């Protein structure tokens, strides 16, 4: 590298010479000149590649120049524009890869939500169907059977409490509850 590069104003240097100043001396002026020269062109490139998403294109321009700065020591000394567009291309690839993964995740999450919603609907339908079938079977029971079911399963009384209400021995209440549940189980689920 020649000494004369450091005495010339940044606007009179080539891109490669500017990048050489950035990489060897952390020259902010040279870096600013590169940005001034290439940010608009890079913005157009990203704008076209991202489907005219201006905010995303602007973010990618900033990312490209940040990467350029952070990897300035790796600049080989020639082909600045090629190097800049290589960095930019890699940023786009990473963006699209990340975007595809995000979309895939959203698709999977959406399908899972649909499955859960479908399962809830099926549960609700099954629950309603079961409730209707149970109601029909309870209506067929003698009044004492309906009362016993109501006290135990709707009012949630204990066996001793039911025995006291119905003035029956606890053993009798237990056996009637058992017989009642077995009858209902057979009627509601004939496969058992």
C-alpha positions as CSV (number, residue, x, y, z in Angstrom):
1,X,0.0,0.0,0.0
2,X,1.3,3.4,-0.9
3,X,1.6,6.3,1.5
4,X,-0.1,8.6,-1.0
5,X,-3.5,6.9,-0.3
6,X,-3.6,8.5,3.1
7,X,-3.2,12.0,1.8
8,X,-5.9,11.9,-0.8
9,X,-9.4,12.9,0.0
10,X,-11.8,9.8,0.2
11,X,-13.9,11.0,-2.7
12,X,-10.9,10.8,-5.1
13,X,-10.1,7.1,-4.2
14,X,-11.3,4.0,-5.9
15,X,-13.6,1.6,-3.9
16,X,-10.7,-0.8,-3.4
17,X,-8.4,2.0,-2.2
18,X,-11.2,3.1,0.2
19,X,-11.6,-0.4,1.6
20,X,-7.9,-0.7,2.0
21,X,-8.0,2.4,4.2
22,X,-10.9,1.0,6.1
23,X,-9.2,-2.3,6.7
24,X,-5.8,-1.0,7.5
25,X,-6.6,2.1,9.5
26,X,-10.3,1.9,10.5
27,X,-10.8,5.0,8.5
28,X,-14.3,6.3,9.2
29,X,-14.1,8.8,6.3
30,X,-13.3,6.0,3.8
31,X,-16.1,3.9,5.3
32,X,-18.6,6.7,5.0
33,X,-17.6,7.3,1.4
34,X,-18.2,3.6,0.6
35,X,-21.6,3.9,2.2
36,X,-22.4,7.0,0.3
37,X,-21.4,5.4,-3.0
38,X,-23.1,2.0,-2.6
39,X,-26.0,2.3,-0.1
40,X,-28.5,3.4,-2.7
41,X,-27.6,0.7,-5.2
42,X,-27.6,-1.9,-2.5
43,X,-31.0,-0.6,-1.3
44,X,-32.4,-1.2,-4.9
45,X,-30.9,-4.7,-5.0
46,X,-32.4,-5.7,-1.7
47,X,-35.7,-3.9,-2.5
48,X,-36.1,-6.0,-5.7
49,X,-35.0,-9.2,-4.0
50,X,-37.4,-8.9,-1.0
51,X,-40.5,-8.3,-3.0
52,X,-40.4,-4.5,-2.7
53,X,-40.3,-4.6,1.1
54,X,-38.7,-1.2,1.8
55,X,-38.2,-1.6,5.5
56,X,-36.6,-5.0,5.1
57,X,-34.4,-3.7,2.3
58,X,-33.2,-0.8,4.5
59,X,-32.5,-3.3,7.4
60,X,-30.5,-5.5,5.0
61,X,-28.4,-2.5,3.7
62,X,-27.5,-1.6,7.3
63,X,-26.7,-5.3,8.1
64,X,-24.5,-5.5,4.9
65,X,-22.5,-2.4,6.0
66,X,-22.2,-3.6,9.5
67,X,-20.8,-6.9,8.3
68,X,-18.5,-5.1,5.9
69,X,-17.1,-3.2,8.9
70,X,-16.9,-6.2,11.2
71,X,-15.0,-8.2,8.6
72,X,-12.9,-5.4,7.2
73,X,-9.7,-7.2,8.1
74,X,-10.6,-10.0,5.7
75,X,-10.7,-7.8,2.6
76,X,-8.2,-9.1,0.2
77,X,-7.4,-5.8,-1.5
78,X,-9.3,-6.0,-4.8
79,X,-12.8,-6.5,-6.0
80,X,-14.7,-4.4,-3.4
81,X,-18.1,-4.5,-5.3
82,X,-17.8,-8.2,-5.7
83,X,-17.0,-8.6,-2.0
84,X,-19.9,-6.3,-1.0
85,X,-22.4,-8.2,-3.1
86,X,-21.1,-11.5,-1.8
87,X,-21.8,-10.3,1.7
88,X,-25.3,-9.0,0.5
89,X,-26.1,-12.3,-1.2
90,X,-25.2,-14.2,2.0
91,X,-27.5,-11.9,4.0
92,X,-30.3,-12.6,1.6
93,X,-29.8,-16.3,1.8
94,X,-29.8,-16.2,5.6
95,X,-32.9,-14.0,5.5
96,X,-34.8,-16.4,3.2
97,X,-33.7,-19.4,5.1
98,X,-34.9,-17.9,8.3
99,X,-38.1,-16.7,6.7
100,X,-38.8,-20.2,5.3
101,X,-38.3,-21.7,8.7
102,X,-40.5,-19.1,10.3
103,X,-43.3,-19.8,7.7
104,X,-42.9,-23.5,8.2
105,X,-43.2,-23.1,12.0
106,X,-46.2,-20.9,11.5
107,X,-47.8,-23.4,9.2
108,X,-47.2,-26.3,11.6
109,X,-48.4,-24.2,14.6
110,X,-51.5,-23.2,12.7
111,X,-52.2,-26.8,11.8
112,X,-51.7,-27.9,15.4
113,X,-54.2,-25.2,16.5
114,X,-56.7,-26.5,13.9
115,X,-56.2,-30.0,15.2
116,X,-56.7,-28.9,18.8
117,X,-59.8,-26.9,17.7
118,X,-61.2,-29.9,15.8
119,X,-60.5,-32.1,18.8
120,X,-62.4,-29.7,21.1
121,X,-65.3,-29.6,18.7
122,X,-65.4,-33.4,18.6
123,X,-65.2,-33.5,22.4
124,X,-68.1,-31.0,22.6
125,X,-70.1,-33.0,20.1
126,X,-69.3,-36.3,21.9
127,X,-70.1,-34.7,25.3
128,X,-73.4,-33.4,24.0
129,X,-74.3,-36.7,22.5
130,X,-73.4,-38.5,25.7
131,X,-75.4,-36.0,27.8
132,X,-78.5,-36.5,25.6
133,X,-78.1,-40.3,25.7
134,X,-77.7,-40.2,29.5
135,X,-80.7,-38.0,29.9
136,X,-82.8,-40.5,27.8
137,X,-81.6,-43.4,29.9
138,X,-82.3,-41.5,33.2
139,X,-85.8,-40.8,32.0
140,X,-86.4,-44.5,31.6
141,X,-85.3,-45.3,35.2
142,X,-87.8,-45.5,38.1
143,X,-88.1,-42.4,40.2
144,X,-85.9,-43.9,43.0
145,X,-83.1,-44.6,40.5
146,X,-83.3,-41.0,39.1
147,X,-83.2,-39.7,42.6
148,X,-80.2,-41.8,43.6
149,X,-78.3,-40.7,40.5
150,X,-79.1,-37.1,41.1
151,X,-78.0,-37.2,44.8
152,X,-74.8,-39.0,44.0
153,X,-73.6,-37.6,40.7
154,X,-75.3,-34.2,40.4
155,X,-75.5,-33.1,44.0
156,X,-72.3,-35.0,44.9
157,X,-73.5,-36.3,48.2
158,X,-71.5,-39.0,49.9
159,X,-72.9,-42.5,50.5
160,X,-73.6,-41.8,54.3
161,X,-75.4,-38.6,53.3
162,X,-77.6,-40.4,50.7
163,X,-78.3,-43.1,53.2
164,X,-79.6,-40.5,55.7
165,X,-81.6,-38.7,53.0
166,X,-83.3,-41.9,51.7
167,X,-83.5,-43.5,55.1
168,X,-81.6,-46.6,53.9
169,X,-78.6,-48.6,55.2
170,X,-75.3,-47.5,53.7
171,X,-74.7,-51.0,52.2
172,X,-78.0,-50.8,50.4
173,X,-77.1,-47.4,49.0
174,X,-73.7,-48.7,47.8
175,X,-75.2,-51.7,46.1
176,X,-77.9,-49.6,44.4
177,X,-75.4,-47.1,43.2
178,X,-73.2,-49.9,41.8
179,X,-76.2,-51.6,40.1
180,X,-77.3,-48.2,38.7
181,X,-73.9,-47.3,37.3
182,X,-73.5,-50.8,35.7
183,X,-77.0,-50.5,34.1
184,X,-76.1,-47.0,32.7
185,X,-72.7,-48.2,31.5
186,X,-74.3,-51.0,29.5
187,X,-77.0,-48.8,28.0
188,X,-74.6,-46.0,27.1
189,X,-71.7,-48.2,25.9
190,X,-73.0,-51.4,24.5
191,X,-69.5,-52.6,23.6
192,X,-68.5,-53.2,27.2
